[in-house]
Amino acid sequence: MDLLWNDGRLLVAGPDTRAYVTEGGTGSWVGVRFYPGTAPGFLGVPACELRDLRVELADLWPTSEVRRLEGRIAKASDPVTALEGVALERAMPVDPVLHTLVASLDAGRPVAVTADELGFGARQLHRRSLVAFGYGPKTLARILRLRRALALARAGVPYAETAARCGFADQAHLARDVRELAGLPLGRLLAR
């Protein structure tokens, strides 16, 4: 999930389950990406309520507070630093259980094994994941796997080796996931 600044407005990008192409908006975009599971504490809204959405921060917070923050960022010489400051002021500590869940799934461990290690049943883990991440733990694992694959591919690891190292069945499986989740073929995504 992201907190975005564009055209003098603060926006929230909810968790995406598919590729999202930005339409409209002029000027430059500035954003802060939250560590998985931390944005709901910052925003005061369960992540599942924002899944696949872009909303004005003023739809979630009091308008007067949002206007004050927008004015502060607009006046700043560096909007990136100002936006980071806004995010840090209200930052919540990372829930250790969620941190362990993300770390385990990011390491490629299966969801069922991770749930057992955390002492959660499948339904309980799914409910907690919806609130924290906006989708279930299997979708989170898939997105984290894609991030690992993109990091390897950007580092020059051949696509077939990247697929194998990240747990994809083969290079075609990697290509399908990239196209589905990012909306572009792997080569075009890496060229951006």
C-alpha positions as CSV (number, residue, x, y, z in Angstrom):
1,M,0.0,0.0,0.0
2,D,1.2,3.5,-0.8
3,L,0.7,7.1,0.3
4,L,0.9,9.2,-2.9
5,W,1.3,12.9,-3.6
6,N,0.2,14.3,-7.0
7,D,-1.2,17.6,-8.1
8,G,-1.4,18.9,-4.6
9,R,-3.5,15.9,-3.3
10,L,-2.7,13.1,-1.0
11,L,-4.0,9.7,-2.2
12,V,-3.9,6.2,-0.9
13,A,-3.2,3.2,-3.2
14,G,-4.8,0.2,-1.7
15,P,-3.3,-3.3,-2.1
16,D,-3.5,-4.5,-5.7
17,T,-4.4,-8.0,-6.8
18,R,-3.9,-7.1,-10.5
19,A,-2.0,-4.6,-12.6
20,Y,-3.0,-1.0,-12.1
21,V,-2.4,1.6,-14.8
22,T,-2.5,5.2,-13.6
23,E,-4.7,7.4,-15.6
24,G,-5.0,11.2,-15.3
25,G,-3.0,13.3,-13.0
26,T,-0.4,15.7,-14.2
27,G,2.9,16.6,-12.9
28,S,5.1,14.3,-10.9
29,W,4.1,11.5,-8.5
30,V,5.7,11.0,-5.1
31,G,5.0,8.0,-3.0
32,V,5.8,6.2,0.2
33,R,5.4,2.4,0.1
34,F,4.5,0.9,3.5
35,Y,6.0,-2.3,4.7
36,P,3.4,-5.1,4.2
37,G,0.8,-5.0,6.9
38,T,1.6,-1.5,8.4
39,A,-0.6,0.8,6.3
40,P,-3.9,-0.1,8.0
41,G,-2.5,1.1,11.4
42,F,-1.4,4.3,9.8
43,L,-4.6,4.9,7.9
44,G,-7.1,3.5,10.5
45,V,-8.8,1.3,7.8
46,P,-8.5,-2.4,7.2
47,A,-6.5,-3.1,4.0
48,C,-9.3,-5.2,2.5
49,E,-11.5,-2.1,2.4
50,L,-9.0,-0.5,0.0
51,R,-8.2,-3.5,-2.2
52,D,-7.7,-2.5,-5.8
53,L,-8.7,1.1,-5.1
54,R,-7.2,4.6,-5.2
55,V,-8.8,7.0,-2.8
56,E,-8.3,10.5,-1.5
57,L,-6.8,10.5,2.0
58,A,-9.6,13.0,2.8
59,D,-12.0,10.1,2.3
60,L,-10.4,8.3,5.3
61,W,-9.2,11.2,7.5
62,P,-10.7,14.5,8.6
63,T,-10.6,17.0,5.8
64,S,-9.0,19.7,7.9
65,E,-6.1,17.4,8.8
66,V,-5.5,16.3,5.2
67,R,-5.6,20.0,4.0
68,R,-3.0,20.9,6.6
69,L,-0.7,18.0,5.5
70,E,-1.2,18.8,1.8
71,G,-0.3,22.4,2.5
72,R,2.8,21.3,4.3
73,I,3.9,19.1,1.5
74,A,3.1,21.7,-1.1
75,K,5.3,24.3,0.7
76,A,8.2,21.9,1.2
77,S,11.3,22.3,-1.0
78,D,11.5,18.5,-1.3
79,P,8.0,16.8,-1.4
80,V,9.6,13.3,-1.0
81,T,11.1,14.2,2.3
82,A,7.9,16.0,3.4
83,L,5.8,12.9,2.5
84,E,8.2,10.6,4.3
85,G,7.9,12.9,7.3
86,V,4.1,12.6,7.2
87,A,4.3,8.8,7.1
88,L,6.9,8.6,9.9
89,E,4.9,10.9,12.3
90,R,2.1,8.4,12.4
91,A,4.1,5.2,11.9
92,M,2.9,2.3,14.0
93,P,5.3,-0.4,15.2
94,V,5.2,-3.5,13.0
95,D,3.1,-6.3,14.6
96,P,5.7,-9.0,15.3
97,V,3.4,-11.7,14.2
98,L,2.8,-10.0,10.9
99,H,6.5,-9.3,10.5
100,T,7.2,-13.0,11.0
101,L,4.5,-13.9,8.5
102,V,5.9,-11.6,5.9
103,A,9.5,-12.7,6.5
104,S,8.5,-16.4,6.3
105,L,6.5,-16.0,3.1
106,D,9.1,-13.7,1.6
107,A,11.7,-16.5,2.2
108,G,9.5,-18.8,0.1
109,R,8.1,-20.9,3.0
110,P,4.7,-22.5,2.3
111,V,1.6,-20.8,3.8
112,A,0.5,-23.9,5.7
113,V,3.9,-24.3,7.3
114,T,4.0,-20.7,8.2
115,A,0.5,-20.8,9.7
116,D,1.5,-23.9,11.8
117,E,4.7,-22.1,13.1
118,L,2.6,-19.1,14.1
119,G,0.0,-21.2,15.8
120,F,-2.8,-20.1,13.5
121,G,-5.5,-22.1,11.7
122,A,-6.0,-21.4,8.0
123,R,-9.2,-19.3,8.6
124,Q,-7.6,-17.3,11.4
125,L,-4.5,-16.5,9.3
126,H,-6.8,-15.6,6.3
127,R,-8.8,-13.2,8.4
128,R,-5.7,-11.5,9.9
129,S,-4.2,-11.3,6.4
130,L,-7.3,-9.6,4.9
131,V,-7.1,-6.9,7.6
132,A,-3.4,-6.4,7.3
133,F,-2.6,-7.0,3.6
134,G,-6.0,-6.7,1.8
135,Y,-5.9,-10.3,0.6
136,G,-5.2,-13.8,1.9
137,P,-1.7,-15.2,2.7
138,K,-1.5,-17.1,-0.6
139,T,-1.9,-14.0,-2.6
140,L,0.7,-12.2,-0.4
141,A,3.1,-15.1,-0.9
142,R,2.6,-14.9,-4.7
143,I,3.3,-11.1,-4.7
144,L,6.4,-11.5,-2.5
145,R,7.6,-14.3,-4.7
146,L,7.2,-12.0,-7.7
147,R,9.2,-9.2,-5.9
148,R,12.0,-11.7,-5.3
149,A,12.0,-12.8,-8.9
150,L,12.1,-9.2,-10.2
151,A,15.1,-8.4,-7.9
152,L,17.0,-11.4,-9.3
153,A,16.1,-10.6,-12.9
154,R,17.1,-7.0,-12.4
155,A,20.5,-8.2,-11.0
156,G,21.0,-10.1,-14.3
157,V,20.1,-13.6,-13.3
158,P,18.7,-15.4,-16.4
159,Y,14.9,-15.8,-16.4
160,A,14.9,-19.6,-16.2
161,E,17.2,-19.6,-13.2
162,T,15.2,-16.8,-11.6
163,A,12.1,-18.9,-12.0
164,A,13.7,-21.9,-10.4
165,R,15.3,-20.0,-7.5
166,C,12.0,-18.4,-6.7
167,G,9.8,-21.5,-6.8
168,F,8.0,-21.0,-10.1
169,A,7.3,-24.3,-12.0
170,D,9.2,-22.9,-15.0
171,Q,10.0,-19.7,-16.9
172,A,6.6,-19.7,-18.5
173,H,5.0,-19.7,-15.0
174,L,7.1,-16.7,-14.1
175,A,6.1,-14.9,-17.3
176,R,2.4,-15.6,-16.6
177,D,2.6,-14.2,-13.1
178,V,4.5,-11.1,-14.2
179,R,2.0,-10.4,-16.9
180,E,-1.0,-11.0,-14.6
181,L,0.3,-9.1,-11.5
182,A,2.3,-6.3,-13.2
183,G,0.4,-6.0,-16.5
184,L,3.5,-6.2,-18.7
185,P,5.8,-8.9,-20.0
186,L,8.9,-9.4,-17.9
187,G,11.3,-7.8,-20.4
188,R,9.3,-4.6,-20.7
189,L,8.8,-4.4,-17.0
190,L,12.5,-4.6,-16.4
191,A,13.2,-2.1,-19.1
192,R,11.2,0.6,-17.3
